[in-house]
């Protein structure tokens, strides 16, 4: 039967049917863009979802690739590991992109040349033979049949032909093995065979051919190798993964070394940057020490040393730039944790203080204070140092506003300002607190209580000549003994426990440490002076000075002054130390001040003065001194210019003169300063009067309680923004229900803790908000002062050229060492790898 040639319309019909089939397949096939959200996410294709689509009888096999790296990193990877010539970059980039092309089960859609990754996918996910399909007829009314999938043996057995694939698009059959592995000779089973009349003969001939059998062997070998993971690609991949793990382990140890040195405020670098040099610094010395006990670091240093000997530029990540990058990442991680906690808490306070560093640069420390939203925990955290050139109120306020903007903190949530008593900070017209209050009237200013208490003592110590002379004698004693090692050894032989200490020029309450040896070991100090005075080997000036100091400490006035100042400073020093607690609130601080005032008021009596005289007489016996006050010389009578001038009668009795001019003068000055310098703290506490004393809150009448709640709402309202933190009537109802469960000895912190512990925060929201704002207000700037102590350690005279960023980052790690311990090293390494293109891939 002769083959009949189709007409043009017939050919067009067949062409249209093929085009329609191809369009149906493509419409059902998901595009590659569906598998990538953006360039920084991992491209994943859910094979289960694809299997559930209507692509029967086809299924799509996709390549899951990590496209987390940027295009620059891909280019770097290709150029470093896979490209030997510049012109090969484009081809290599195409290869990477080909791996993301969807591969169909239909061999008619495959490219002429499959890359290694596509071949691996086809082997691991064997294409499915088309079955249960209405195969189309050709022009000879013949078609493909599923019978051809099986080979009929002479014993009537049937053996499946897994290599035979049917293409719906081309209406042809292909040999899977030959299409992949037969690169030398082309045949119709590679290009597609649709001779259905002679297909049985062609299949029998093809499956017995040498080329087909060779391709079958290649398929079996490669399948077995892929299952065992012994292919070259798998071996290279395992080597790559092992190398990646090694680098991650090395970098993890480097991070721990940096954390250790930063937390201990130790220097990193020395004069040399080479391994195993004597003066190469703490960082490299620690790596050398760790390598003696750790094989990972030992192997790393061996490679680094080998590259140094060969003068090759191999990445080692031990340089100063990498140190700075990791230090910055750790500090940024800590700072972000603090900011996240602060934003969750909403309300916060700012603590500022200034000091010059060793390079004569003025440093502004920034500390934030807040109360955790779901916990009754008061937190104070350091955010860094900022160099300032303008120390005026305007300059400091502008600097603060810039920092808040950089940290993305809302200034309208600021509820407290904690500064020292400097004019540029607390000025009523141009101070920082006034500038901030003009922006946010709810940012209450609280002067540093510890600094105010120090000024109270400072005021009392300058009230008379006798008081000033007392502290001068105390300082003279220390200077005299400390100026000579011989004299100091004589003092140590006589004194068993306490030694003389210098007077502090700034912290007056700490002068208790200088007076304590005089209070308890005055006799031993006197014996040391007598021993030096009687030593004929000493020069006359030294002996004469010892004799003079001995007479001064024998004075009954000096002994009484020692007892008086010890009592005053010992009491004030305890309160000052408690003021430095970050968890202290203004209610407790004000209660301490009231107790201190009551203590000094009670001490202002003849009874307590006689008690001091009695103890002074006992102490005077240790130095063979007088037990009475010396008779003072008659004062010159002052001439009166007008008749109406009154004449004060002089106190002739030395006992009464010392009591009035020394003892009462100190107490009166102390009480007056306590009232004056803590007036602002008292006014801030009056705003939150309902929380100042829980005992009074429990016993308060309903009318008074409602008044205080409404007053608190007024103070916590911003009329410009028309916002209020609380509702006064709702707060009143909440406190009425809450106070019946409170104990009389509770303070404001205990109340908030009671609410959170019993899960009542949702029932008393206004109370929680008011308490959080109340506890957020700072008591002192002690945390800022402590950061200055760390500043002097981190930036000392040997590290005076340290840059500002490094100084701030090292200080954050050192001060916030507890948060540093919680830094996730793995995420830190991932971030370090993603910052920019690296020579080594860690992830």
VOGU-3710 file (C-alpha; in Angstrom, 3 decimals, decimal comma):
1> xxxxxxxxxx> 0,000/0,000/0,000  1,497/3,296/-1,120  1,812/6,088/1,423  -0,660/8,832/0,689  0,686/12,379/0,913  -1,365/14,715/3,044  -2,709/17,934/1,751  -1,623/21,323/3,066  -4,695/21,530/5,246  -3,824/18,148/6,734
11> xxxxxxxxxx> -0,298/19,259/7,624  -1,648/22,472/9,140  -4,089/20,462/11,214  -1,325/18,209/12,557  0,838/21,256/13,291  -2,025/22,944/15,125  -2,658/19,798/17,199  1,020/19,639/18,211  1,059/23,326/19,055  -2,095/22,969/21,131
21> xxxxxxxxxx> -0,616/20,007/23,035  2,596/21,949/23,717  0,595/24,958/24,887  -1,470/22,726/27,220  1,676/21,256/28,755  3,338/24,648/29,205  0,202/26,158/30,724  0,149/23,410/33,334  3,873/23,704/34,077  4,833/26,124/36,905
31> xxxxxxxxxx> 7,222/28,867/35,977  10,609/29,204/37,647  9,633/32,573/39,171  7,011/30,763/41,255  9,774/29,075/43,199  11,721/32,246/44,164  10,247/34,960/46,361  13,306/37,181/45,969  17,035/36,974/45,534  17,701/36,571/49,262
41> xxxxxxxxxx> 15,349/33,664/50,012  15,897/29,993/49,536  14,261/28,623/46,412  12,251/25,558/47,287  9,743/23,598/45,244  7,288/21,369/47,018  7,367/18,121/45,072  4,225/16,910/46,827  2,264/19,904/45,636  3,539/19,408/42,119
51> xxxxxxxxxx> 2,482/15,791/42,230  -1,046/16,843/43,122  -1,437/19,106/40,112  -3,189/18,167/36,909  0,012/17,521/35,012  -0,910/13,926/34,393  0,856/12,019/33,012  3,764/14,354/33,562  5,466/15,520/36,699  7,998/18,216/37,229
61> xxxxxxxxxx> 11,349/17,717/38,846  12,869/20,860/40,217  16,287/21,602/41,534  16,416/22,943/45,047  19,196/25,449/45,126  20,306/27,889/47,760  20,206/31,322/46,198  20,851/33,087/49,480  24,021/34,653/48,142  23,880/37,887/46,214
71> xxxxxxxxxx> 24,870/38,069/42,550  28,212/39,518/43,575  28,884/36,492/45,762  27,887/34,139/42,956  30,252/35,925/40,613  32,974/35,700/43,241  32,320/31,997/43,755  32,402/31,285/40,048  35,467/33,393/39,434  37,449/31,851/42,286
81> xxxxxxxxxx> 36,580/28,184/42,019  35,268/27,425/38,562  36,588/30,011/36,119  40,103/29,959/34,842  39,616/32,488/32,054  37,799/35,751/32,062  35,707/34,958/28,980  34,255/31,836/30,665  32,285/33,853/33,233  29,144/34,154/31,137
91> xxxxxxxxxx> 29,035/30,429/30,318  29,568/29,456/33,960  26,818/31,771/35,090  24,450/30,106/32,578  25,368/26,719/34,012  24,354/27,868/37,447  21,066/29,132/36,093  20,408/25,944/34,093  20,365/24,050/37,394  17,188/25,900/38,281
101> xxxxxxxxxx> 15,335/24,968/35,019  12,397/22,659/35,532  12,949/19,241/33,951  9,870/17,462/32,625  9,320/13,735/32,185  8,727/14,432/28,505  12,081/13,882/26,697  10,896/16,063/23,842  11,328/19,123/26,055  14,918/18,324/27,050
111> xxxxxxxxxx> 17,803/20,352/25,634  20,234/18,692/23,253  23,018/18,756/25,854  22,166/17,967/29,471  24,492/19,228/32,192  25,700/17,055/35,031  23,129/18,325/37,485  20,256/17,547/35,114  21,611/14,051/34,510  21,881/13,497/38,264
121> xxxxxxxxxx> 18,270/14,572/38,708  17,043/12,288/35,934  18,860/9,334/37,477  17,695/9,978/41,019  14,119/10,742/39,822  13,567/8,310/36,952  11,098/9,720/34,400  7,699/8,039/34,375  6,539/6,200/31,285  3,311/7,530/29,777
131> xxxxxxxxxx> 0,450/5,143/30,358  -3,346/5,216/30,206  -3,122/7,820/27,503  -4,993/8,047/24,191  -2,016/7,947/21,832  -2,743/9,817/18,566  -2,828/8,150/15,120  -0,373/9,095/12,413  -1,157/9,570/8,769  -0,937/5,775/8,337
141> xxxxxxxxxx> -3,533/5,257/11,057  -0,855/3,756/13,304  0,017/4,801/16,860  2,211/4,009/19,821  1,070/1,327/22,242  2,005/0,499/25,847  2,895/-2,971/24,550  6,217/-1,572/23,347  7,216/-0,905/26,982  7,779/-4,658/27,295
151> xxxxxxxxxx> 10,151/-7,040/25,526  8,732/-10,473/24,566  11,141/-13,311/25,256  11,159/-16,670/23,492  9,720/-18,346/26,613  6,731/-15,979/26,512  8,046/-13,869/29,430  7,809/-10,108/29,273  10,616/-7,829/30,449  10,035/-4,127/30,923
161> xxxxxxxxxx> 12,030/-1,617/28,938  12,675/1,162/31,547  14,758/3,124/29,061  11,891/3,648/26,588  10,097/6,979/26,979  7,226/8,424/25,003  7,049/12,138/24,215  3,554/13,575/24,070  4,774/16,797/22,496  6,666/15,134/19,609
171> xxxxxxxxxx> 4,576/11,924/19,398  7,881/10,009/19,412  9,787/7,553/21,561  13,288/8,030/22,980  15,943/5,916/24,615  16,646/7,480/28,018  20,099/5,922/28,380  21,326/6,790/24,898  19,969/10,343/25,038  22,008/10,964/28,177
181> xxxxxxxxxx> 25,226/9,033/27,566  25,574/8,526/23,794  27,579/11,570/22,750  29,393/10,025/19,746  26,784/8,486/17,451  23,297/9,809/16,900  20,345/7,566/16,140  16,623/7,919/15,835  16,058/6,937/19,468  18,108/9,958/20,505
191> xxxxxxxxxx> 16,404/12,420/18,146  12,983/10,746/18,429  11,475/7,764/16,569  7,874/7,739/15,352  8,000/4,884/12,799  5,196/2,896/14,435  5,027/0,413/11,545  8,577/-0,873/12,119  8,934/0,041/15,812  9,100/-3,559/17,042
201> xxxxxxxxxx> 11,989/-4,340/14,723  13,777/-1,087/15,531  13,443/-1,617/19,288  14,794/-5,184/19,066  17,709/-4,018/16,985  18,460/-1,031/19,232  18,405/-2,847/22,545  20,958/-5,343/21,290  23,292/-2,744/19,849  26,734/-2,156/21,368
211> xxxxxxxxxx> 26,196/1,565/21,933  22,934/0,971/23,800  24,454/-1,702/26,034  27,378/0,618/26,783  24,976/3,387/27,762  23,073/0,932/29,980  26,301/0,131/31,804  27,037/3,840/32,234  23,553/4,355/33,667  23,982/1,484/36,143
221> xxxxxxxxxx> 27,437/2,653/37,241  26,336/6,225/37,741  23,154/5,162/39,571  25,184/3,006/41,948  27,737/5,780/42,469  25,033/8,317/43,245  23,442/5,998/45,787  26,790/5,356/47,473  27,872/8,988/47,119  31,084/8,075/45,318
231> xxxxxxxxxx> 30,764/10,325/42,310  33,315/13,056/41,744  30,681/15,699/42,428  29,631/14,012/45,664  33,223/13,669/46,820  33,886/17,286/45,974  30,689/18,277/47,751  31,677/16,354/50,861  35,103/17,985/50,807  33,429/21,350/50,404
241> xxxxxxxxxx> 31,053/20,682/53,304  33,903/19,492/55,525  35,910/22,579/54,676  32,899/24,756/55,395  32,426/23,100/58,786  36,123/23,550/59,535  35,938/27,248/58,781  32,810/27,620/60,904  34,592/25,928/63,787  37,621/28,195/63,348
251> xxxxxxxxxx> 35,488/31,322/63,234  33,526/30,159/66,268  36,744/29,949/68,277  37,806/33,364/67,026  34,475/34,804/68,199  34,945/33,284/71,659  38,448/34,745/71,899  37,115/38,185/70,966  34,315/37,884/73,517  36,781/36,896/76,245
261> xxxxxxxxxx> 39,215/39,741/75,554  36,400/42,279/75,237  34,661/41,241/78,438  37,946/41,421/80,337  38,788/44,814/78,748  42,139/43,496/77,541  44,178/44,721/74,588  44,021/42,699/71,357  47,061/43,554/69,283  50,765/43,904/69,905
271> xxxxxxxxxx> 53,610/45,380/67,923  53,701/42,317/65,610  50,896/40,648/63,654  52,746/37,380/62,939  52,093/34,085/64,630  54,523/32,749/67,219  56,186/36,128/67,671  56,879/37,253/71,209  55,026/40,572/71,026  52,104/39,707/68,727
281> xxxxxxxxxx> 49,430/40,607/71,277  46,823/38,834/73,410  44,618/37,789/70,491  47,252/35,809/68,619  48,727/34,480/71,857  45,335/33,085/72,825  44,973/31,386/69,433  48,408/29,853/69,909  47,490/28,659/73,393  44,182/27,154/72,220
291> xxxxxxxxxx> 45,957/25,359/69,366  47,942/23,368/71,934  44,725/21,702/73,115  42,448/21,988/70,079  43,064/20,205/66,783  40,870/22,571/64,765  42,886/25,631/65,718  46,138/23,678/65,431  45,369/22,740/61,819  44,283/26,291/61,049
301> xxxxxxxxxx> 47,494/27,808/62,407  49,518/25,209/60,512  47,921/26,290/57,244  48,369/29,963/58,083  52,021/29,488/58,967  52,586/27,498/55,777  51,015/30,242/53,669  53,169/32,857/55,420  56,305/30,870/54,649  55,231/30,524/51,024
311> xxxxxxxxxx> 54,287/34,225/50,839  50,820/33,270/49,585  47,682/35,265/50,368  45,491/32,684/52,051  42,494/33,759/54,124  43,116/33,265/57,849  40,654/35,712/59,512  43,103/36,601/62,283  43,742/40,174/61,157  42,752/43,422/62,827
321> xxxxxxxxxx> 40,050/44,251/60,277  38,249/40,961/60,909  38,549/41,620/64,643  36,873/44,996/64,228  34,102/43,471/62,087  33,356/40,746/64,632  33,545/43,188/67,544  31,068/45,444/65,747  28,714/42,514/65,015  28,758/41,330/68,643
331> xxxxxxxxxx> 28,155/44,850/69,962  25,379/45,433/67,419  23,757/42,148/68,448  23,816/43,212/72,110  22,508/46,684/71,309  19,668/45,277/69,186  18,616/43,041/72,093  18,514/46,055/74,402  16,506/48,096/71,889  14,062/45,220/71,366
341> xxxxxxxxxx> 13,487/44,894/75,118  13,083/48,662/75,413  10,555/48,897/72,565  8,581/46,040/74,043  8,495/47,869/77,384  7,471/51,125/75,624  8,330/53,590/78,415  11,962/54,395/79,205  14,266/56,936/80,834  17,582/58,375/79,686
351> xxxxxxxxxx> 20,675/58,706/81,908  23,445/60,997/80,641  26,837/61,990/81,995  30,075/63,364/80,548  33,773/62,820/81,212  37,028/63,412/79,300  38,989/60,350/78,178  42,736/59,857/78,064  42,959/61,527/74,645  41,190/64,641/76,031
361> xxxxxxxxxx> 38,001/63,940/74,107  34,725/64,597/75,913  32,682/61,397/76,044  28,923/61,338/76,640  27,642/58,072/78,110  24,091/57,024/77,238  22,191/54,635/79,506  18,537/53,632/79,204  16,313/52,533/82,074  13,017/50,697/81,632
371> xxxxxxxxxx> 10,705/48,196/83,292  9,909/45,006/81,413  6,300/44,933/80,320  5,337/41,492/81,626  7,804/41,360/84,512  8,475/43,545/87,531  12,140/43,852/86,557  13,922/47,217/86,407  16,703/47,281/83,815  19,480/49,761/83,131
381> xxxxxxxxxx> 21,565/49,156/80,003  24,498/50,925/78,423  24,112/51,979/74,761  27,504/53,521/74,071  29,744/56,565/74,198  29,242/59,573/71,955  31,991/62,184/71,441  30,759/65,738/71,922  32,255/69,069/70,965  29,568/71,313/72,445
391> xxxxxxxxxx> 28,955/70,710/76,170  26,247/73,349/76,500  22,647/72,423/77,175  21,708/72,887/73,526  24,672/70,873/72,259  23,991/67,965/74,615  20,253/67,955/73,904  20,863/67,965/70,125  23,284/65,064/70,546  20,705/63,138/72,588
401> xxxxxxxxxx> 17,980/63,713/69,998  20,279/62,507/67,214  21,066/59,319/69,143  17,373/58,625/69,775  16,698/59,111/66,066  19,489/56,715/65,077  18,208/54,093/67,507  14,640/54,644/66,233  13,350/55,391/69,736  10,227/57,492/70,106
411> xxxxxxxxxx> 10,976/60,511/72,293  7,279/60,724/73,195  7,753/57,487/75,181  10,500/59,107/77,275  9,302/59,392/80,876  12,439/60,216/82,844  15,690/62,167/82,624  18,581/61,376/84,933  21,515/63,822/84,978  24,017/65,123/87,487
421> xxxxxxxxxx> 23,700/68,548/89,101  25,742/70,390/86,470  24,319/73,681/85,216  24,337/72,486/81,592  22,233/69,485/82,626  19,751/70,746/85,212  19,539/74,396/84,158  16,021/75,769/84,489  16,192/77,790/81,270  18,886/76,351/78,959
431> xxxxxxxxxx> 19,693/72,989/80,532  19,245/69,658/78,796  16,265/68,789/80,974  14,485/71,999/79,942  15,152/71,396/76,225  13,704/67,886/76,464  10,710/69,019/78,529  9,851/71,514/75,799  9,560/68,589/73,374  8,019/66,065/75,770
441> xxxxxxxxxx> 6,437/67,500/78,948  6,040/63,999/80,384  9,834/63,402/80,520  10,234/64,154/84,228  13,683/65,327/85,340  15,201/63,606/88,383  18,635/64,890/89,511  21,130/62,246/90,583  20,411/61,471/94,244  23,892/60,119/94,898
451> xxxxxxxxxx> 25,451/63,270/93,479  23,057/65,461/95,497  23,935/63,578/98,672  27,610/64,074/97,913  26,996/67,814/97,606  25,235/67,762/100,988  28,437/66,520/102,624  30,476/68,931/100,536  28,407/71,847/101,818  28,785/70,723/105,444
461> xxxxxxxxxx> 32,570/70,258/105,121  33,103/73,889/104,123  31,101/75,620/106,834  33,974/76,662/109,143  37,765/76,909/109,354  37,912/74,186/111,989  36,108/71,714/109,728  38,422/72,467/106,803  41,453/72,226/109,098  40,343/68,770/110,282
471> xxxxxxxxxx> 40,348/67,284/106,780  43,678/68,971/106,035  45,244/67,150/109,001  43,787/63,835/107,767  45,345/64,406/104,336  48,683/65,491/105,882  48,915/62,201/107,779  48,492/60,162/104,605  50,942/62,300/102,607  53,556/62,120/105,373
481> xxxxxxxxxx> 53,572/58,313/105,656  53,080/57,530/101,942  55,944/59,789/100,854  58,521/57,352/102,262  58,554/53,566/102,113  60,474/53,509/105,395  57,818/55,532/107,198  55,064/53,447/105,577  56,673/50,222/106,827  56,828/51,670/110,345
491> xxxxxxxxxx> 53,117/52,465/110,098  52,274/48,934/108,844  54,171/47,358/111,746  52,055/49,292/114,224  48,733/49,017/112,366  47,426/45,480/111,894  44,233/45,929/109,860  43,435/49,378/108,509  45,853/51,716/106,756  45,690/55,389/106,006
501> xxxxxxxxxx> 43,925/56,396/102,786  43,849/59,687/100,865  40,829/61,924/100,774  38,629/61,746/97,703  38,267/65,083/95,947  34,891/64,275/94,425  33,160/61,601/96,518  32,916/63,123/99,993  30,919/60,266/101,436  33,806/57,902/100,616
511> xxxxxxxxxx> 36,030/59,880/103,008  34,763/57,503/105,660  37,568/55,185/104,527  40,105/57,885/105,444  38,585/58,564/108,852  37,991/54,939/109,854  41,717/54,221/110,658  41,777/57,328/112,839  38,642/56,190/114,667  39,879/52,701/115,490
521> xxxxxxxxxx> 43,689/52,936/115,378  44,565/56,480/116,392  46,870/55,239/119,138  48,892/53,088/116,711  49,243/56,019/114,313  50,453/58,209/117,200  52,996/55,537/118,225  54,323/55,470/114,630  54,845/59,236/114,718  56,653/59,023/118,075
531> xxxxxxxxxx> 58,879/56,228/116,734  59,849/58,338/113,714  60,406/61,384/115,921  62,767/59,451/118,196  64,693/57,900/115,295  68,006/59,738/115,205  68,775/58,420/111,698  65,991/60,551/110,270  66,653/64,129/109,250  65,430/66,968/111,451
541> xxxxxxxxxx> 62,645/68,090/109,106  61,129/64,611/109,110  61,329/64,306/112,891  59,944/67,798/113,388  57,010/67,106/111,054  56,261/63,874/112,921  56,272/65,792/116,211  53,957/68,440/114,760  51,478/65,862/113,437  51,556/64,057/116,774
551> xxxxxxxxxx> 50,550/67,209/118,602  47,740/67,854/116,116  46,132/64,418/116,574  46,512/64,785/120,374  44,205/67,772/120,209  40,845/67,096/121,846  39,110/69,013/119,056  40,650/66,715/116,444  39,574/63,631/118,365  36,006/64,929/118,765
561> xxxxxxxxxx> 35,893/65,892/115,075  36,986/62,353/114,172  34,102/60,844/116,158  31,571/63,325/114,742  32,555/62,927/111,096  32,748/59,164/111,412  29,144/59,057/112,646  27,938/61,388/109,903  29,843/59,841/106,997  29,155/56,248/108,016
571> xxxxxxxxxx> 25,422/56,945/107,854  25,587/58,908/104,613  27,928/56,393/102,978  25,407/53,565/103,460  22,623/55,614/101,855  24,931/56,666/99,015  25,812/53,043/98,272  22,111/52,108/98,221  21,416/54,975/95,820  23,745/53,305/93,315
581> xxxxxxxxxx> 21,494/50,246/93,016  19,929/50,252/89,497  16,743/48,633/90,819  16,042/51,415/93,329  12,953/53,612/92,758  12,351/57,209/93,806  9,869/56,243/96,502  12,393/54,134/98,381  15,089/56,772/97,783  12,932/59,512/99,255
591> xxxxxxxxxx> 12,137/57,307/102,247  15,885/56,904/102,836  16,338/60,681/102,743  13,543/61,149/105,270  15,141/58,584/107,567  18,480/60,352/107,168  16,919/63,701/108,096  15,278/62,145/111,125  18,606/60,637/112,191  20,458/63,986/112,023
601> xxxxxxxxxx> 17,588/65,788/113,719  17,772/63,377/116,648  21,553/63,764/116,810  21,192/67,512/117,301  20,851/67,338/121,067  23,004/67,841/124,159  22,606/64,193/125,036  24,236/62,963/121,831  26,926/65,631/122,047  27,839/64,489/125,563
611> xxxxxxxxxx> 28,012/60,928/124,263  30,518/62,081/121,616  32,570/63,866/124,320  32,610/60,691/126,407  33,866/58,529/123,506  36,439/61,178/122,604  37,864/61,096/126,126  38,333/57,342/125,879  40,085/57,696/122,525  42,235/60,549/123,884
621> xxxxxxxxxx> 43,795/58,209/126,424  45,397/56,221/123,577  47,419/59,230/122,462  48,058/60,748/125,889  46,048/63,771/124,813  43,888/66,288/126,547  40,365/65,458/127,660  39,133/69,033/127,630  38,857/71,736/125,031  41,598/74,364/125,152
631> xxxxxxxxxx> 40,665/77,837/126,314  40,376/80,064/123,296  41,969/83,488/123,109  39,730/86,496/123,623  38,321/87,716/120,377  38,938/91,288/119,331  35,930/93,488/119,891  34,501/94,748/116,647  33,869/98,456/116,447  30,265/99,540/115,970
641> xxxxxxxxxx> 29,581/102,115/113,289  25,941/102,713/114,166  24,116/102,740/117,460  21,354/100,421/116,241  23,800/97,591/115,549  23,305/94,722/117,985  26,219/93,038/119,639  26,400/89,231/119,674  27,641/87,865/122,902  30,671/85,626/122,269
651> xxxxxxxxxx> 30,614/82,078/123,567  33,413/81,997/126,077  33,019/78,390/127,221  35,146/76,204/124,821  32,765/73,276/125,350  29,730/75,238/124,182  31,775/76,964/121,498  32,746/73,637/119,903  29,165/72,390/120,177  27,697/75,424/118,455
661> xxxxxxxxxx> 30,430/76,330/115,980  31,390/72,815/114,960  28,861/70,110/115,840  25,620/72,031/115,363  27,008/73,806/112,313  27,619/70,506/110,545  24,185/69,125/111,423  22,320/72,318/110,517  24,102/72,539/107,170  23,376/68,866/106,466
671> xxxxxxxxxx> 19,664/69,186/107,263  19,323/72,376/105,235  21,052/70,832/102,205  18,926/67,685/102,425  15,765/69,793/102,262  17,041/71,965/99,425  18,800/69,474/97,170  16,083/66,799/97,286  13,163/69,154/96,738  12,832/68,130/93,082
681> xxxxxxxxxx> 12,901/64,442/93,986  10,132/65,104/96,492  8,014/66,970/93,932  8,349/64,099/91,435  7,339/61,652/94,121  4,289/63,789/94,955  3,063/63,290/91,385  2,875/59,561/92,110  1,783/60,096/95,715  -0,573/57,120/95,653
691> xxxxxxxxxx> 2,409/54,796/95,096  4,849/56,531/97,424  3,482/54,798/100,514  1,392/51,666/100,048  0,399/51,904/103,695  -1,137/55,320/103,076  -2,710/54,012/99,870  -4,501/51,267/101,760  -5,764/53,698/104,402  -6,592/56,528/101,961
701> xxxxxxxxxx> -10,213/57,639/101,636  -12,052/57,144/98,342  -12,425/60,870/97,718  -8,731/61,510/98,244  -7,830/58,493/96,128  -9,977/59,714/93,231  -8,384/63,165/93,438  -4,848/61,743/93,280  -5,772/59,459/90,354  -7,174/62,387/88,365
711> xxxxxxxxxx> -4,101/64,492/89,186  -1,851/61,683/87,974  -3,785/61,527/84,695  -3,224/65,264/84,213  0,549/64,906/84,730  0,683/61,937/82,315  -1,227/63,770/79,572  0,355/65,546/76,605  -2,030/68,322/75,594  -0,211/68,913/72,303
721> xxxxxxxxxx> -0,540/65,303/71,154  -3,854/64,915/73,007  -2,591/61,644/74,489  -2,777/60,266/78,007  -0,968/57,258/79,419  -3,738/56,329/81,856  -7,367/57,007/82,671  -7,846/58,524/86,139  -11,341/57,114/86,846  -10,327/53,646/85,644
731> xxxxxxxxxx> -7,177/53,793/87,786  -9,326/54,727/90,759  -11,584/51,709/90,271  -8,613/49,390/89,800  -6,817/50,560/92,949  -10,015/50,252/94,993  -10,211/46,584/94,006  -6,468/45,962/94,348  -5,587/47,579/97,680  -7,598/45,100/99,739
741> xxxxxxxxxx> -5,094/42,400/98,664  -1,934/44,396/99,469  0,182/44,225/102,598  1,180/47,262/104,637  4,914/46,658/104,173  4,678/46,582/100,358  6,409/49,204/98,212  5,558/50,136/94,626  7,891/47,482/93,206  6,263/44,810/95,360
751> xxxxxxxxxx> 2,813/45,829/94,098  3,824/45,457/90,443  5,493/42,153/91,232  2,314/40,964/92,975  0,206/41,835/89,920  2,475/40,009/87,460  3,054/37,002/89,715  -0,668/36,392/90,073  -1,430/37,082/86,407  -3,557/40,154/87,127
761> xxxxxxxxxx> -1,999/42,553/84,612  -5,003/42,312/82,279  -7,357/43,210/85,153  -5,321/46,244/86,296  -3,836/47,718/83,077  -3,836/51,367/84,208  -2,197/50,438/87,507  0,532/48,513/85,686  1,195/51,423/83,324  1,386/53,951/86,160
771> xxxxxxxxxx> 3,696/51,710/88,201  5,953/51,058/85,209  6,316/54,792/84,571  6,949/55,414/88,285  9,640/52,720/88,479  11,177/53,838/85,185  12,180/57,221/86,615  15,922/57,046/87,516  17,275/57,642/91,017  20,952/58,172/90,211
781> xxxxxxxxxx> 23,414/58,184/87,310  25,581/55,537/88,989  25,354/53,252/85,943  26,790/56,045/83,797  29,558/56,616/86,346  30,403/52,917/86,255  30,701/53,104/82,475  33,378/55,796/82,971  35,358/53,350/85,091  35,221/50,887/82,216
791> xxxxxxxxxx> 36,168/53,669/79,793  39,416/54,298/81,677  40,255/50,590/81,510  39,398/50,105/77,838  40,991/53,330/76,624  44,098/53,743/78,741  47,283/55,622/77,956  48,644/52,629/76,000  45,508/52,529/73,800  44,881/56,264/73,521
801> xxxxxxxxxx> 44,657/56,199/69,699  41,673/53,840/69,674  38,927/54,911/67,279  35,497/55,855/68,554  33,601/52,922/67,006  35,972/50,373/68,464  35,857/52,093/71,871  32,059/52,069/71,937  31,764/48,458/70,766  34,346/47,145/73,235
811> xxxxxxxxxx> 32,676/49,073/76,048  29,250/47,622/75,184  30,621/44,072/75,209  32,488/44,638/78,468  29,683/46,411/80,335  26,837/44,255/78,996  28,772/41,023/79,502  25,667/39,106/80,580  23,930/39,810/77,279  27,173/38,975/75,491
821> xxxxxxxxxx> 27,006/35,458/76,908  23,623/34,949/75,219  24,837/35,902/71,719  24,130/33,095/69,228  27,471/32,309/67,612  25,964/30,497/64,610  23,689/33,377/63,658  26,628/35,737/64,184  28,743/33,719/61,727  25,894/33,723/59,194
831> xxxxxxxxxx> 25,577/37,481/59,509  29,338/37,868/59,202  29,273/35,792/56,013  26,385/37,795/54,554  27,827/41,256/55,220  30,003/41,128/52,119  31,624/38,668/49,705  34,083/36,439/51,566  36,908/34,324/50,257  35,574/31,511/52,427
841> xxx> 31,948/30,343/52,503  30,715/29,611/56,026  27,069/28,855/55,220
//
